[in-house]
Amino acid sequence: MDLAEYFRFFLALGFVLVLIAGLAALVRRSGLGDRLAVSKSTGPRRLDLIEVRPIDAKRKLVLLRRDDREHLVLLGHGSDLLIESAIPAPPASRDRVAGRPSAPDANADTDAAPGSPLARFAAKLRGAAS
């Protein structure tokens, strides 16, 4: 192997490394990197991410739930800001988050999950029939 082949090899390696770094930066900037993190807990979950709303390219509003309280946080590129704290969580959504099924509706079908398209369709049919 001569010097030109070594040069071509290192040039191709550098190009691939730049492509990998660019893809990683794109994933981080688009917010997909946050969703890839996985944590395993053995006990009941006390912390949950309820909703994320992007404001602009660098800031987003995040609604977090801890036990029976919700917290609204503004996340930015260099700083984070707590907007509102200790918001009482709605009891129906708290049951859903904890993994416990909420009390079934008396008019809901037993084979359709509440809020599913099949349950909404059945509710519309019941409304049209009466």
N, C-alpha and C positions, 0 to 999 in steps of 0.2 A: 504494500500500500504506500502510495506517495502522499505528499503533503496536501495536494488538492482534494483527495478523498477524505482525509481527516477534516479539512476545512468544511467540505460539504456536509459531513456527518454532524459537526457541531452547529453549523448553521441550521440544519433541519431540526436538531434537538432544541435549539433556542426558539425556533418558530413554533414548535409544538408546546413548549412551556409558556410562551406568550399567549397562545390560544387557550390553554387551560386557565391561566390567570384571568384572561378576559371573560371567559365563561363564568368563573367563580364570582367575579365582580358583578356581572350581569344578574346572576342568581341572587346575590346579596342585595343589590339595588332594587330588584323587583319584589323583594319580600318573601320569596319562596324559601330562602334559607331558614327562616323562623319555623316554617311548618315541617321541616325535615328533622328537627330535634325531637328526640323521643326520650321520655323519662318513665321508668317503671317504679310504681309504688305498690306496696303490699297492703297498706291500710286504706281507709276511706279517703277519697280526694277532698281536700279542703280548699284548694285553689283551682279556679277554672277561668278560661278565657271565653268570655261571652260573645263579644263582637269587636271587630276591628274595622275602622273606617278611615281610608286615606284622605288627608286634607289636601296635600300637594305632594310633590316628588320627595320631599324630605321629612314631612310630618304626618303623623296619623294619630287618631283618637282610639284608645283602647278601653273597653269596659271589662273589668276583672271582677270576679266574685270570690270572696273569701268567707267561708262559713255562711252566714245569713246576711252578709253585707256586700254591696257592690261599690267599686271605686272607679272613677273616670280619670284616665291619665292621658296626657298629651305627650307622645314620644317624638322627639326631634333628632336631628343628626348629631348634635353635640350636647343636648340637654333634655331632661324629662321634667314634666310639670304635672303635679297633682291638681286636677281641676275641681273635683268634688269627691268627698270621702264619706264613708259610712252611709250610703244610700240603702234603705231597706230593700231586700230582694223580694220579688213577688213569690208567694209560696208555691204556686203551680209550677213555675219554671225551676224552682229549687229541687222539687221532686224529680223532674226530668233529668237535671244535671247529675244528681246523686246516683242515677241509674235505677231508681225505683219507678215503676210505672205509676202514673197518676191515676186517680180514681176514674174508672171508665164511665163514659156518658151513658145514661140510661137508654138513649135512643140510638147509640152507636152499634154497628155490627160487631160481633165478637171476633170475626176473622180479619177485620181491618184495623190497623193501628190508628189512634186518634191523630188527626192532622194529615193523614196520608191521602193521596188523590182518590183512592177508592172510598174512603170515609167521607170526603167532601162530596163526591158524586152521589153517594147514598143519601147524604143529608139534603142535597138538591132534589133528588127524586122524592124523598119524604115531604119536602116543602111543596112540591108541585102536586102531589097526590092529595094533600089536605086543603 
